[in-house]
Amino acid sequence: MRATVSAKQAGKTVAAVLRDILPGESWSDVRALCSAGRITLAGGVVVDSARRVVGGEELEILPAGAARA
C-alpha cells in the first residue's frame, strides 16, 4: 500500500500518519510495522515511528515478509 503525505499530515509522526491511513490499528501495531522494517518513506526504510513527515513524501507499507534491511 502506498500513500502520499498530505499537507494536513505534514509535521506528524510516521506512526500518526499510519494511524490516519490504517484506521483501527493500534499505536503498538503501527510502531511494530516500523520496527519490522515494513515502512518506507521517500524510498528509505523508516524504523523510527517518531520521525516527522514532510508533505508530499511517499509512504509505503511493505507486505509481511518483504521488509527491507
C-alpha positions in Angstrom: 0.0 0.0 0.0 1.3 3.5 -0.9 0.1 6.9 0.2 1.3 10.4 -0.3 1.7 12.5 2.9 -0.8 15.4 2.6 -0.2 19.0 3.7 -2.5 18.3 6.6 -0.4 15.4 7.7 2.9 17.3 7.4 4.7 17.5 10.7 3.0 14.5 12.2 5.0 11.4 13.2 5.1 8.4 10.9 3.0 6.5 13.5 0.3 9.2 13.4 0.2 9.1 9.6 -0.1 5.3 9.6 -3.0 5.6 12.1 -4.6 8.0 9.6 -4.4 5.6 6.7 -4.9 2.4 8.7 -8.0 3.2 10.8 -8.5 0.7 13.7 -4.8 -0.2 14.0 -3.4 0.4 17.5 -0.4 2.6 18.2 1.5 -0.6 19.1 0.6 -2.1 15.8 1.9 0.8 13.7 5.1 1.1 15.7 5.6 -2.6 15.1 5.3 -2.1 11.4 8.2 0.5 11.6 10.3 -1.7 13.9 9.9 -4.6 11.4 11.2 -2.5 8.5 7.9 -2.6 6.7 7.6 1.2 6.2 9.4 3.2 3.6 9.3 7.0 3.3 10.7 8.8 0.3 12.3 5.5 -0.7 14.1 4.8 2.5 13.2 2.4 5.3 11.9 4.0 8.4 12.3 2.2 11.7 11.7 5.3 13.9 8.0 5.7 14.3 8.5 9.1 15.8 10.1 10.5 12.7 8.3 13.6 11.4 7.0 13.6 7.9 7.0 16.2 5.2 4.1 16.9 2.9 4.5 15.2 -0.5 6.6 12.3 0.8 5.7 8.9 -0.5 4.9 6.4 2.3 4.8 2.7 1.5 3.7 -0.2 3.7 5.5 -3.3 2.5 3.8 -6.7 2.7 4.7 -9.1 5.5 7.9 -10.9 4.6 9.0 -8.2 2.3 10.8 -5.9 4.8 13.9 -4.2 3.5 17.0 -4.1 5.6 
